[in-house]
Amino acid sequence: MRRLFLPLLLCLLFALPAFAAQPDKAIPSIAAQQVLDIVKENKGKLVFINFFATWCPPCREELPELIDLRKDYPADKVVIVSVSLDTDRQKLESFVEGMGFTYPVYMAEPDVGPLFGISSIPFNLLYDAAGKLVAAGPGMIGKEDLAEAFDGLLQ
């Protein structure tokens, strides 16, 4: 028994770093207060929050433009976050991996929609550098329109 135990223990010890090195692909959950905390924690930056779902065709059309737009603005000036209203975590994780998001994505807790008055998606919020809500509402926003809003607020 002892002969088997030592090699097994050594294998486990050497294998642990390999397991630890695997990235955690789980999408974190986020409650309404945590969404507001993101805005507070990023004072001095524009904060754009996009609410979406994997099953929403306009959302699926809008997201690639947001992912592309992320490249145009430095992280010390603009924060982009997406919050999914999906209920199927596996489907969301697969979708996020396939889309190649370049910014944080969260899965909304049940209190998120009511707090922000989300009745349809996509739904977007834009906060200025002082943390003041300057735009909110449902509907798609194009890359050019959002870039114009960012540029105006950054001046």
C-alpha positions in Angstrom: 0.0 0.0 0.0 2.8 2.4 0.9 4.5 1.7 -2.5 1.4 2.9 -4.3 0.8 5.9 -2.0 4.1 7.7 -2.6 4.0 7.6 -6.4 0.4 8.7 -6.4 1.1 11.6 -4.0 4.0 12.7 -6.2 1.9 12.6 -9.3 -0.8 14.7 -7.7 1.8 17.2 -6.4 3.3 17.7 -9.9 -0.2 17.8 -11.5 -1.6 20.5 -9.3 0.2 23.4 -11.0 -1.1 22.2 -14.3 -4.7 22.3 -12.9 -4.1 25.6 -11.3 -2.8 27.1 -14.6 -6.1 26.4 -16.3 -8.0 29.6 -16.7 -11.3 29.9 -14.8 -13.9 30.2 -17.6 -16.8 30.5 -15.2 -18.9 33.7 -15.7 -19.3 35.4 -12.4 -22.7 36.4 -11.2 -23.4 40.0 -10.4 -26.1 41.6 -8.3 -27.6 45.1 -8.9 -25.5 46.7 -6.1 -22.3 45.2 -7.7 -23.2 46.8 -11.0 -23.4 50.2 -9.2 -20.2 49.5 -7.5 -18.4 49.1 -10.9 -19.5 52.7 -11.6 -18.3 53.9 -8.3 -15.0 52.1 -8.5 -14.3 53.6 -11.9 -14.8 57.3 -11.2 -12.7 59.3 -13.6 -13.5 56.9 -16.4 -16.5 56.6 -18.7 -18.5 53.4 -17.8 -20.6 51.7 -20.4 -22.8 48.8 -19.3 -24.5 46.6 -21.8 -27.3 44.2 -20.8 -27.9 41.4 -23.3 -28.9 37.8 -23.7 -27.6 35.0 -25.9 -31.1 34.4 -27.4 -31.6 38.1 -28.4 -30.9 38.7 -32.1 -30.3 42.5 -31.8 -27.9 41.8 -28.9 -26.0 39.3 -31.0 -25.7 41.9 -33.6 -24.6 44.7 -31.2 -22.0 42.7 -29.2 -19.3 42.3 -32.0 -19.3 46.1 -32.4 -18.8 46.6 -28.6 -16.0 44.1 -28.7 -14.4 45.9 -31.6 -15.0 49.3 -30.0 -13.1 48.2 -26.8 -9.9 48.2 -28.8 -10.3 51.9 -29.7 -10.3 53.3 -26.2 -7.7 52.8 -23.4 -8.9 51.0 -20.3 -7.8 54.0 -18.2 -10.4 56.2 -20.0 -13.3 53.8 -20.8 -14.7 50.8 -19.1 -17.1 48.5 -21.0 -19.0 45.7 -19.2 -21.7 43.4 -20.4 -24.2 41.8 -18.1 -26.2 38.8 -19.4 -29.8 38.2 -18.5 -29.5 34.6 -19.5 -30.5 31.9 -17.0 -28.5 29.0 -18.6 -24.9 29.5 -17.4 -23.5 26.8 -19.7 -25.0 28.3 -22.7 -23.7 31.8 -21.7 -20.2 30.5 -21.0 -20.1 28.8 -24.4 -21.4 32.0 -26.1 -18.9 34.2 -24.4 -16.0 31.9 -25.3 -17.1 31.9 -28.9 -17.6 35.6 -29.2 -14.1 36.5 -27.9 -15.1 39.2 -25.5 -12.3 41.7 -24.7 -13.9 43.0 -21.6 -15.7 41.6 -18.5 -19.0 39.7 -18.8 -21.2 38.9 -15.9 -24.4 36.9 -15.4 -27.2 39.0 -13.8 -28.8 38.1 -10.5 -32.6 38.4 -10.4 -32.5 41.9 -8.8 -30.6 43.5 -11.7 -33.4 43.9 -14.3 -35.9 45.6 -11.9 -33.3 48.0 -10.4 -32.3 49.4 -13.8 -35.8 49.2 -15.3 -34.9 46.8 -18.0 -38.0 45.8 -19.9 -36.3 44.9 -23.2 -32.8 44.2 -24.4 -30.3 45.2 -25.5 -30.4 47.8 -22.8 -27.4 50.2 -22.3 -26.2 52.6 -19.6 -23.5 55.2 -20.0 -22.0 57.0 -17.1 -19.7 60.0 -17.4 -16.3 60.3 -15.6 -18.1 61.8 -12.5 -20.2 58.7 -12.2 -23.4 60.5 -13.4 -25.8 58.5 -15.6 -25.9 60.4 -19.0 -27.7 57.9 -21.2 -29.9 54.8 -20.5 -32.4 52.9 -22.5 -33.3 49.9 -24.6 -32.3 49.3 -28.2 -29.2 48.7 -30.2 -26.5 51.3 -30.4 -24.0 51.3 -33.3 -20.3 51.5 -32.9 -20.1 54.9 -34.6 -22.8 56.4 -32.3 -21.2 55.1 -29.2 -17.8 56.3 -30.3 -19.3 59.8 -30.9 -20.7 59.7 -27.3 -17.4 58.5 -25.9 -15.4 61.2 -27.7 -17.8 63.9 -26.6 -17.6 62.9 -23.0 -13.9 62.5 -23.0 -13.3 66.0 -24.2 
